[in-house]
Each structure stands twice: as C-alpha cells, then as structure tokens.
Amino acid sequence: MGAERSPGTWVLLSYRMPREPSTPRIAVWRKLKRLGVAQLSDGLVALPADARTREHLEWIADEVMEHGGMAGIWLASPATQAQERQLAESMAAARADEYRALTAAAADATDLPAAEQSRLSTRLRADLRRANRRDYFPPPEREEARAAIDGLQSPVHSAGKGTAKR
C-alpha cells in the first residue's frame, strides 16, 4: 500500500433518545441504517467526514433533539491507521453482504420471462443505487452485483424492441 498515512477525519453522531414513544427512535435508527453508518457503540455512530455526511448527521441530530433526546456532532480521527482500516473493513463487509444478495436475486431471475425480468431489473437497479449511496469503501462485490443486474432484461431493452430509432 505504500507509506503509512495518518487516519482520516470522521463525523460522529452521539445521541440518546427516550425509550417511549418508540416510533421516533425507530425512525432515527432506520435513517442511520440507510446512511450506512458504522455503529461504534450504543448511541455512537460514524461516517467518513465530508459535507454530505456531516449534513445528514446534523439533520438526524436535530430530529433526535426535536423528540426530546440529546445529540452531538463530533469530528474525530481514529488514533491509528489500523483502527480506521478495521472500521472501513466492517463497513465494506456490510455493503458486500448487500451486493451478494443483489447478485443472488439477479441470478435467480435469469430464468424468468422477459417481462418479469424487466420489472425485477428496475427494482434491483433501484436497490443497487441505494446501496451505492451508502458505500464509502466499495468492495469487489459491488461490480459483481452491477454486472449481474446489467445482465437482466432491462426495461429499456424491452421497450426498444420493435421500435424504430430516430
């Protein structure tokens, strides 16, 4: 890998919410999951720091406080490169699991009729875009999932059959 570099900056959200009502707590948990955060401990999550991730976590912190909770945003660096690598690897492993599931779904669809493949292709492409948005350390499975989904009958291909090009 070359020379050892210093760890990068991460944005952390430290939060605590009332147990009841549970609906706001569940909504926050789902939003954090959609962002692909690394769970450092109970009530402490991290993302690689950039303007977008910081803004997302600030919005969630505001939501936590609107529901009677406490929240703080922090910028921090892991103490060692090894700690950062471990964090990145755990995030990449979570995305790899998602990509493997997408690849399997695409493989299962290859025997379906074209119309069903087309519908499934649309859904899988949307799922792939969502996974890509929370993928900060792309694993090899990302490309495998994209290729498997591209191999399905897509809506563009189905709609284009029998039509003249302009």
Buried (B, 14 or more C-beta within 10 A) or exposed (E): EEEEEEBEEBBBBBBEBEEEEEEBBEBBEEBBEEBBBBEBEEBBBBBBBEEEBBEBBBEBBEBBBEBEBEBEBEEEEBEEBEEBBEBBEEBBEBBBEBBBBBBEBBEEBEEBEBEEBBBBBBEBBEBBEEBBEBBBBBBEBBEBBBEBBEBBBBBEEBEEEEEEEE
